[in-house]
Amino acid sequence: MNKDFSKFGITVKLTLAAVFATLVFIVTSQIPPIPIPATGGYFNVGETTIYVAALLFGPFVGAFSGGIGAMLSDIYLGFGHFAPGTLIIKGVEGAIVGFLNIKLKNYITNTTVRAIISVILGGLEMVAGYFLYETLLAVLFPGFEILAIAEIPLNIGQMVAGLIIAVPIMHAMLRIFPQLKSQI
């Protein structure tokens, strides 16, 4: 593995990705999701876990845990029609947050500011991604009666809630495990 890409070994990264995918699945599916009738989707706080994974362990762990964990939640909760989109959208979201958090380290020393910028940009990809995916579903399957624009404010709320919860968790983890600071 390229040492410039990560200071974690591949075994540790795969293990972290699997653990965080499990956590994303549990948080998304077991903290009661709120159905959104206009889109056939649901509001959840699984975003928090994706953000924590990406901010602490980088783009690979963020992408894998976000895509796989959230996709499995969709299937488990009966929202299988969202699973393919979720795999890509949440995977890209986790990758963006992790990648930006690492790249912005060269320009922004404040961990909180760096995390907020990374999460907002990654979260906006999620909002846009679901809007486009739901629009595609509405065109391909008119029987679903999906109104994609109705979910934009709810997805923004999901992103903000995830940000508000994830940043303090990230700081707590960095205080408990200070060695993580040198890994990201």
N, C-alpha and C positions, 0 to 999 in steps of 0.2 A: 504494500500500500504506500502511496506517495505521502511522505512525512509532511510535506507542505499542506496537504489537504486536511490532515487531521493528526492530532497527537494521540488519539485513541487507536488501538489496534482493531483489526477487522472483527475479531471475536467479541470484543467488548462492544463495538458498535452494533453488531447483529443482536447481541443479547439485550442491549438497551432498547433497540428498535422493537424487539419482540415484547419486552416488558411494557414499554410505553404504548404499543399498539393495544395490548391488553387493558391498560389503564384507560386509554381513550374509549375503548369499547365499553368498559364498565361505567365510566362517568357519563358517557353519552346515553347509554341504554338504561341505566339503573337509577340515575337521578331523574325523577319523572320528566320526560320530554313533554312539551306542550304542543299539541297538534295545531297546524295552521290550515284551516279548511280551504282557504282561497287557492292554495298551491298543492295541497295534499302532502306537504312536508311537515316538519316539526322544529320547534325551538329547543335548543339544548345547551348545556354548559360544557360539552366535550371540547370545545375550542380551547378552553383553559389548559387542558392537558397537552394538546398539540403545541400550544405556545410555550409551555414550560419545557417540553421535550426539545423543541427547536432552539430555544434561547440557551439552554444549558448544554446541549449535545450536538448542535449543528444541523445542517440541512438533510443529511441522510436519515438520521433518527427522526427528525421532524416530518420528513416526507413519508417515510415508511409507516410511522405510527399514525400520522394523520390520515393517510390514504386507506390503509388496511383496517385500522381500528374503527374509523367512522363508517367505512363501507360495510363491515360486519355488523355494525349497529343498525344500519339501514335494513339489512336483510333480516336480522333478528326481530326488529320492531315491525316488520311487515311493509317496509317502504322500499322493496326491492327494485322498483322502477328508478329510484334515485341512486342505487348502488354503483353503476358504472360511472356516472358523473361525479359522485362523491369520491370514488377512488382517485380520480384525476384531480378534481378541484381541491380536496383537502390535502392530497399529496403535494401538489404544487404550492399550496399555502404554507405547509410546513417547511418545504424547501426554501421558499422565499424568506420566511422569517429567520430561519437558521443561517442562510447565506448572508442576508443583509446584516444580521447581528455580528457576524464575523468580519465582514468587509468594512462596516462602519467603525469598527474598533480603531482603525487607523486614523479616523477623522474626529470621532466623538469619544472622549474618555469616560463620560458619565454613563454608567451602565443603564440607569433608568431611562434616560433620553434615548439611548441606542435601542433599548428594548421597545419603547413606545413607537418609535419610527418604524422599526422592523415589523411589529405587529400590525400597525395601521396599514402599511403597504401590503403585507401578506393578507390581511383581512379584507382589504378592498378587492384583491384578486378573488377571494371567496365570494364576495357579494356579486361581483360581475360574472363570475363563473356560474353561479347558480341561476342568475337572471338569464344568461344565455342558454343554459341547459334546460331550464323550465320552459323557455320560449320554444326551444326545439321540441320538447315533449308535447307542448300544446299544439304545435303544427303537425307533428307526426301522429299524435293520438288525441284528436279533438274530444273524445269521450271522457278524458281525464278532467276536463273543464278547469285547466290551470290558468291562473292569472299571475304571471311571473312578477309583474311589477309590485304586486301586493307584498311580496316577501322581502323586497329591498330594505325597508326600514327595520324589519325584524332581524334580518341578517346583519345589518349594521349594529343593532342592539346586541346581538349575539357576539359580535366582534368586540364591542366595547365592554360587555360583561366579562368576556374572556381576558381582555387586557387588564381590567381592574383586579381580577382575581389572580392572574398569572404572574404579574410583576412582583407583588409581595411574596408569592411562593418562590419565585426565582431568587429573590434576595435572601429569603430564609434558607433555601438550599445552599446558597453561596456562603452564608454564615456558618451553617452546620458542616459543610464540606468545602473549606477554603481552597483545597487543591483543585476544585473545578474551575476556579478563576484562570488558572494557567492553561486549561484545556480548550477554552473557547477563544 
